[in-house]
Amino acid sequence: MDSTTIYDQVHSRYTATAQAAASSSSHHVDIVAQAFGYSTEDLASIPSGSNIGLSCGNPLALASLKESETVIDLGCGAGFDVFLAARKVGGKGKVVGVDMNADMLAKARLNASKSQINNVSFVHSRITAINLPDAAADVVISNCVINLVPHAEKHLVFKEMHRLLKPGGRVAVSDILTKKPLPEAMKNSVALYVGCIAGASSKQEYEGWLREAGFGNVLVVDAESDLNVYTRDEEQACCGPSIADEEGKQIQPSCCGQQTDVDGGVAGDMRRDLKDVDLNEWAADYKYKTAKQDHENLEFLVRLLTSALLVFLSTLFLTVFSMFFRYERNRSH
Ligand SMILES: C[S@@+](CC[C@H](N)C(=O)[O-])C[C@H]1O[C@@H](n2cnc3c(N)ncnc32)[C@H](O)[C@@H]1O
């Protein structure tokens, strides 16, 4: 698929997702989030309607956010991680969500205003060129978005992350990557593309783009979650085996039979078109954390070492010169 088709399809399916979100079961979206490590407390703490079942990991579990930090969420959807991050950074911190879909952002803004959350803002933009100043953030997070960016443009996302971070700033990302090359038929499936699988890259490509953008110490690891949670239909998810919550307690959701036949957006596409595909065979959700090198500190260290070396060489030179001078004087006597 060419870039224009990808942007059109991703835009239209996520618009349908944002519009369908109000009618979808919150049990199912909670099950998806819990499968990726969000706690019941996390889910209860955010405005209803901000988790619409689109995450593929939990970048905040990696980010170690602190009070007063500024966070940018690339591809924030309806604000799920934005609101969780906003609680962690507190009133003196702020969180900026970026998304190219106006309907998603309208939901996110509505969620913020109805819950009176004031330390968040939203920017309507593609994540390959964002109208935000350099060094604006302490932390950049992203959850299940970079796989949706056309392959030829993905490297730009990592460059934007690097540009947006302050020296020493951190990146914490969850995303889907491939385990093995996908056949052409899978790569061209719209449902698989908008469902975050067909546009996924390999781990090696990802690590290369991160390094090329200037990040060091990159460790991309398989988070080992079950991707088939997306394609299990609500009835199965509700009536099937119970799942364990973060404390190991078994959860048995109680929404059996609440299937709707409205256009369910991406989730509906996946349950309809991909229920016979074992997503775990082809792809996995990966997580990684890295940091922008603090060049100011590095430059200071280099300057200090250079000065120390100069002092040492000058002292050595003076000592050798005075020894030589004394030797010559003694010899002439
Ligand atoms: C799978 S959803 C994830 C949403 C959110 N991170 C979450 O976990 O709920 C992907 C989101 O990324 C947005 N998106 C996809 N491609 C994008 C791009 N190139 N630039 C900005 N946003 C993009 C979509 O509009 C959608 O809201």
The ligand as an SDF file (V2000), in Angstrom:
LIG
                    3D

 27 29  0  0  0  0  0  0  0  0999 V2000
   -3.8650    2.0540   17.9430 C   0  0  0  0  0  0  0  0  0  0  0  0
   -4.3610    3.6880   18.2930 S   0  0  0  0  0  0  0  0  0  0  0  0
   -3.5370    3.9770   19.8450 C   0  0  0  0  0  0  0  0  0  0  0  0
   -4.1530    5.1240   20.6230 C   0  0  0  0  0  0  0  0  0  0  0  0
   -3.5670    5.3600   22.0210 C   0  0  0  0  0  0  0  0  0  0  0  0
   -2.1320    5.4360   22.0180 N   0  0  0  0  0  0  0  0  0  0  0  0
   -4.0320    4.2960   22.9950 C   0  0  0  0  0  0  0  0  0  0  0  0
   -3.2170    3.4780   23.4380 O   0  0  0  0  0  0  0  0  0  0  0  0
   -5.2300    4.2990   23.3070 O   0  0  0  0  0  0  0  0  0  0  0  0
   -3.4320    4.6260   17.1620 C   0  0  0  0  0  0  0  0  0  0  0  0
   -3.6540    6.1310   17.2040 C   0  0  0  0  0  0  0  0  0  0  0  0
   -2.6010    6.7270   16.4630 O   0  0  0  0  0  0  0  0  0  0  0  0
   -3.1070    7.7100   15.5920 C   0  0  0  0  0  0  0  0  0  0  0  0
   -2.1860    7.7660   14.4460 N   0  0  0  0  0  0  0  0  0  0  0  0
   -1.9290    6.8040   13.5310 C   0  0  0  0  0  0  0  0  0  0  0  0
   -0.9900    7.2080   12.6690 N   0  0  0  0  0  0  0  0  0  0  0  0
   -0.6340    8.4640   13.0400 C   0  0  0  0  0  0  0  0  0  0  0  0
    0.2940    9.4240   12.5300 C   0  0  0  0  0  0  0  0  0  0  0  0
    1.0560    9.1670   11.4640 N   0  0  0  0  0  0  0  0  0  0  0  0
    0.3860   10.6140   13.1680 N   0  0  0  0  0  0  0  0  0  0  0  0
   -0.3890   10.8860   14.2720 C   0  0  0  0  0  0  0  0  0  0  0  0
   -1.2860   10.0270   14.7730 N   0  0  0  0  0  0  0  0  0  0  0  0
   -1.4040    8.8210   14.1830 C   0  0  0  0  0  0  0  0  0  0  0  0
   -4.4980    7.2350   15.2440 C   0  0  0  0  0  0  0  0  0  0  0  0
   -5.3100    8.3090   14.8350 O   0  0  0  0  0  0  0  0  0  0  0  0
   -4.9350    6.6140   16.5560 C   0  0  0  0  0  0  0  0  0  0  0  0
   -5.5580    7.5360   17.3910 O   0  0  0  0  0  0  0  0  0  0  0  0
  1  2  1  0
  2  3  1  0
  2 10  1  0
  3  4  1  0
  4  5  1  0
  5  6  1  0
  5  7  1  0
  7  8  2  0
  7  9  1  0
 10 11  1  0
 11 12  1  0
 11 26  1  0
 12 13  1  0
 13 14  1  0
 13 24  1  0
 14 15  1  0
 14 23  1  0
 15 16  2  0
 16 17  1  0
 17 18  1  0
 17 23  2  0
 18 19  1  0
 18 20  2  0
 20 21  1  0
 21 22  2  0
 22 23  1  0
 24 25  1  0
 24 26  1  0
 26 27  1  0
M  CHG  2   2   1   9  -1
M  END
$$$$
